[in-house]
Amino acid sequence: MKRNMYSAAIYLGGIVRWVLKGFKTKLKDELEANLEPTWGATYDTENYIIGVVTVVVILGLIIWLII
C-alpha cells in the first residue's frame, strides 16, 4: 500500500479499533484488514472512517485547549 494520508488514516483507525476491542484481536489483522467488516463496505473503509473521526476529535481537543 502506498504511504499517504489515506493509508495513515487507515492505520490510525486500525490501532484505535484494536484498543477499543480491548486488545482481543491481533494488531496485524486490524492493520491489514484481515477481519470481516461489520458496518461498512470493507474493513479498510471502516478503519479509514474511524481514523478520520479520531483525527477530528484530537484536533478539536487541541484547538479547544489552545483557545
N, C-alpha and C positions, 0 to 999 in steps of 0.2 A: 504494500500500500504506500502510495506517495505521501511524504510528510507535508502536510499543510494544515491550515486551521480546521478544516473539516475533520481530518484524522485526529487532531489534538482534542477536539470536542468529543469524538467517539471514545478515545482513551480515557478522558476525564469522566465521561458518563459511565464507562465500564468500571472504573475504580469506585465511583460513588455508589453504583448499584451493588458492587461487591461488598462495600462497607454496610450498606443498608440491609443486605441479606444476612448480615452477621457473620461474614467470612465462611459461609457454609459451602460455597462453590469454589472452584479453583479460579484464581485471578486470571490465569492464562485463558481459560474458557470464556470468561467475561470479556476480555480484551479482543479475543479472536472471534467472538460471536459464534461459538460452538454450541450454544444452547438454543432452545426453541423460543421464538418470540411469544410474548404474552398479550400485548395490546397494540403492537404496531405491525407494519408490513414485514419488516425484518428486524433482527436483533441489533444490527448496526444503526438502523433508524431510531430505535428506542434509546440506544446509548447516546446517539447524537442529540436527541431532544433533551435527555437528562443532563448531558454536558452543557448545552446552551443555557438551560434553566439554572444550572449551578453557577455558571459564569455571570449571569444576570444578577443572581442573588448576591454573589460575592462583590460585584461592582456596586450594587445598591448599598450594601453594608459599608463599603469603603467610602462612598460618597456621603452617606448619612453620618459617618463618624467624622469626616473632614468638615462638613458644614455645620 
